[in-house]
Amino acid sequence: MSGSVTLWTLVLGAVFAGALGGASVAQDQQHFNAKGKMPSKFTIEAQQHQRQILPLADKRDFEEARRGFIAAPPYRKIMNENGDVAWDIDNWAFLLNGKDYDSIHPSLQRQALLNMEYGLFEVVPGIYQVRGFDLANISFIKGNTGWIVIDPLTVKETARAALEFVNEKLGERPVVAVIISHSHGDHFGGIRGVVDDAALAAGKVEIIAPKGFVNEAISENLYAGNAMTRRKSYTYGDLLPKSPYGQVDASIGKGVAAGDTGILPPTKSIEQPFEEMTIDGVKVVFQNTPGTEAPAEMNTWFPDFKAFWAAENVVASQHNILTLRGAPVRDALAWSQYINIALYRFGEQADVMFASHSWPRWGKERIEEVMRGQRDMYANLNNQVLHLANSGVTINQIHNVYEPPKSLQALWYDRGYHGSYLHNSRAIIQRYLGFWDLNPATLVPLSPEDSAPLYIEMMGGAGKVMAKGQELFDKGEYRLATEILNKLVYAEPGNQPAKDLLADTYEQMGYQFESPSLRNSFLAGAKELRDGVVAVKAAKAGSPDFVRGTSTEAFLTYLGIQMDSRKAEGMAFKINISTPDNGEKFVVEMSNATLTTIAGFQAKDADLTITIDRRELEDVMIGATKLADKVAAGKARMEGNPQVLAQLASTMVTFDNWFEVLPGTKQQTAALPKPELLQDDATYYEGP
């Protein structure tokens, strides 16, 4: 069923950010793009200025990142079962040559180098981490009989390689439990690499996750998944080569591995604010922190080791209040408060703090410093931005006005890598006040392609705009140049010289950003302006684990998003759906060109009734078979008028994974195929 395959392509692409991967290039001084430019004198001056003012003499992070090193594997690549590369740390080997690149913000280059640590590390005796195998870290705690694994990475291949390496170096032990800290894919997607199905079925493995884990892991990326996947291609630099002129880092790791992803439901859900338990002889205290870095997330305290696991709530970077790939805005105030609770409850007792990204911090003084610094950063973002908003600063001004205290800026772990002060400040206003800046002119603005021609006309035509844009570029006034060149490109999408000059401007801005998310977005925009949209194969679709984790109601609701209301004018019908094996019932109704779903009801006047066990429906959802095949095999039953399915099919759209972002960058393509589940061939639905 290509409709659901498309759904799962986009969901997995959004969940497992970066899984597309960028091409690797020879790491020399050659730009990967024939139109690419070297850093301008203004960019070089900006980078030199940063080298003078940044606290580069503070080397504690490097000492901590290397502390406890046990061994690195002899390989630098991790392969999948088909012989393809799932992970290659040497994609970023150019960072190890000791050169300062003027095409990389010095603070970002420092962070990118810290994230190159690769191998097995001891946190404290009995707690170990494998770093550099994926975007996240995977941690191993020695229990009485086996390993307790924390956050098994993004894909099966890297998680399995980490477990094998740990067993090789520390002695082979079975996995007896997996703790999943939160609902983002780089922390659970590799679970099939460490959990054996037979051991799980026999009750020999516990899977422990925070309240709402499965629902949040899927739902955050479901309904807007196609747009998230496309946005991610910019913010993670998926299509940028790993290069001093391209993708250099992902803030909290190098990037995301490619491979097989999965999800398993927890055998134990942590429901309360604090819960204590013993796992294989190891005492643990879980702290639920919902609404922080993830909707479902928890910290963990290991009192026997005096070790505090900070999940992704405390890492070596300011984090995203709004992740630019798209997600609900996070609560910076709650984030700060949960760190504060952890600081006072666990921080004063801890000898070490480790997390799902970055590197551990040792000693009470250092632990409290980092926790307090990150607490204050999120609180300051929330409070000072709202202070300015209450003084009249708008969402379109705040990023040019808000500045964190200099004492916070001086802390490396508060620097704007994953989240930047620029976009996080706007996110705070978005959360509390929304998108409108209270100027009536911006309340219902023209689309940029409609307003741009007027601007170009009033500026005297394309020639004058190009001349002024070049003048601003030559002066290093890149933001001003972007302001007018962007208008020209929207007015004249076929004007390649304008697109090239805008790309040159984006590129210099990208070089100067400290945040990889901002850098990647500008460099990705430059690449598409020069080369057009280059579509590549999306993340692997149809994971059985994800289909099993998706509620039938969510799947049916998604069909209402996939349909184009403009094609449904005048349609009216009701479909009853019943899944006897789990006792669920639904009514799907087309009314006023809108498809709605309600659970727990059946319509007395339904036009069509479909009866199919949920386990059989999953085969259809994943695309392994068609509904008609289930009917023909006697595994599903339809009663009533099957033509309503043909009507529904005629409204369905298969989303384009590579829709145009910047004008004039997408070549015309043939129409995409219609979802198979809802083909408008009426004979498809005929059955006994």
Steps between C-alpha positions, in 0.01 A plus 500: 500500500705792381279742689615358831851444371512868419372569848773289657767637270427847627453396863826309516676779317377750755570281804847393397639834404800478270450143383531604136864592547708737293757398245858477619772684307877505507597726785730749331470870434275455196141612538252220421297727270638652180320825585608494865703787641778519754444705818498870418730746675203602714435141602869449576502815714188382684658161576825661613304727732327197652836332561604806696192527722401136559628333821713255303747463786239300693593141412289320760261362241783330312632346821152375593423372150817283506482390861438130557595392147538122481530415132385581148404227254740429214231600252372849426201386294200301619335298225148366467398150399496596132858621507402869493647759733279578799754725669841646414667726755769581243250706303617777732871410506588845366436632850795300634772668293558788742395770253284798593242541224377848418191337350399375849415714802783432751258408776323253271830350386593447865168325568536294183845382611371405846232288335768297317578284804451138391501185706432353843529711816468429870275750679562342841579136574187311394365770265628529142417692183561446132531837327540597137295212357191712426346836590446388861700305758409149609570418865550166677459437872632178649229324700525181699450277197500714187503840331249775559504698174402867488385648169586249225578754224312556173550183300551130563840495334674754723335374819603142424856608422519686831373201697743266327790735571407534867474122535835457330678745729318452830378142485187362342179549694133477395285811473255480790337844469477799270425845638371744239539856620261667256290492187748607231616242248874523564433361850293193420516421126789253538326288762489198268880500510512433875174317580449140401138412412517166676642651818232769493222246449639294789491800731879515529523862383325803647433810289446809714385834360322815619124539501359550149818387326354302207226751424738795508770319303259462210250784527749788517602423143188348348260766380756746360762235425553579133566867571725406794706271281554775244582758767744254657690476173593865556561513874702177522680558171390161367602576143811700578833323460702458817750775435646820643260668257203278584374292791753488784295400804152451646563680830438203729679249277637471148184385327252215494581147386311335213348157542213300646291671765253355743293565808384262771231579758628531856439220745509765773376857466616762749178678594579704812722811538752279683512120504752269661578144397781246492615359167728197510625609841549865399296760686352774281285809554314633196402868470232569241560830317216529246497795263872573521725388216234244406130461584585176683840505671659395828824542689641213707698491826720200583567535874739204524728667244423859608435556131234730353372429149375830350337347190499783242403767749860601580752472216796698372287746308206730529219285366203577277194667644365465149675240289520651152394176332164562665333382822290660772685780681660375820453651843825674595370590845401141584833381361683735735286392794558128443877560488468695822320212669769259384771739619364513855388137520793325330767750401631551852549122540638416156861414423431488126235625257470331161246535222376372167721748314832671563730380780480453879582757768678388816508648848227676694628847422513442125165317493324777690665765280370340179153427636469850640629657177252311283217566746571872483530500120151361444354719775665809355372422153147467632502792742703761315326439167163541671635809676584647161169384350313672781698811411378487139772299322339275238574160356654669195736706716587283797789311337669834432437627854531210744848430628573258783714622790870507424562253782282242319662572164837419657391144582575256219207274590261796459621597153248500217576176320190283478277787602605856423410819684365624166230243441438400862409856594240505224369165620428639846277770353340246267412282799337777701374748240498334159631612163343847473707810585184713545564700183181473290711498183650164602181335619386379155807565285532428132689185407862589417461405134206744476664794679850466354421631148371828646820544701714437193296742291528774762875437535547566132516149361718191526813672371506758778424239764785280375737797499404600853512139616851461362605826662370386839664160455832662415476705821426193710146622573359153454173533689411816306595331173278204587205731568485629145638202308240275659230731359657480156516121500133480599407748228712325236545132591673434168768766556803278562750786551275631778479155653878462478563834672248416772675162540835676540345715771342206680831320488698773675229529765507123548877502551460755779226330703594324822189281492519201262123525453531854364821423310349193334179684409682781322748269328220264393310797358812607310543152357142478377512849349806392302416139416125478538322247718687171487266230628647191660340188638324571827536306821386139493123478527254265657675395821275231654588626847370848420183374338426289807559804718265724302142504616231426244340833585824688423534316169143582398546861610805523278286402201309823563828688460604306192177580318462822303175668605481679167435163335225402743236768441153345501610164643317357799537151644564303818724197546486277806825324588516224759809313626360206698829371643547814711136607523543837329235671288518814288285717278677676214276768354535723195301818549554855373810383308655398833589152624453437872547197721335416831593202717252289695200544270331336200265687269156344451481642148855413388553468126772237552609283791852352510579227753865403535717399794752763601788255442377450143451872449865554591604306189294744294634805687859392442443429132566125518161424346182665373161517664351311205743213562387479862138490386574232240682292762206523739702705749286811454138564415330792325126561501327781314611725218873461418477798262546736794858377527549592137364846579740534790786378282434775248576762765829351620838657433842338531720769647819602324794441736702763312262790450650832398619725782666781308342626175626365171688206649267207423483340158161389375432134575238250396193462717557286805316166525178473692499313833428133432270454798254742346534448126196620311460176306165381638573137409785512750246493780280221375503199726281228646 
